[in-house]
Amino acid sequence: MREVFLALLAGIMVGILFKFLKLPLPAPPVFSAVVGVFGVYLGGVIAEHIRVFFS
């Protein structure tokens, strides 16, 4: 849980910095893109469980 909090904190700090520097945010601007990234991660986790199950 600590990693999640630190990642969120780092993301907030980067977002604030980029806005102050008037740069585009280094992240997808829509929620569906964020969900897509989560889907890729979840797919990797599922694939690892399937690999372990059949080994």
Secondary structure as the mmCIF struct_conf table of DSSP 4:
data_model
#
loop_
_struct_conf.conf_type_id
_struct_conf.id
_struct_conf.beg_label_comp_id
_struct_conf.beg_label_asym_id
_struct_conf.beg_label_seq_id
_struct_conf.end_label_comp_id
_struct_conf.end_label_asym_id
_struct_conf.end_label_seq_id
HELX_RH_AL_P HELX_RH_AL_P1 ARG A 2 PHE A 20
TURN_TY1_P TURN_TY1_P1 LEU A 21 LYS A 22
BEND BEND1 PRO A 26 ALA A 27
BEND BEND2 PRO A 29 VAL A 30
HELX_RH_AL_P HELX_RH_AL_P2 PHE A 31 PHE A 54
#
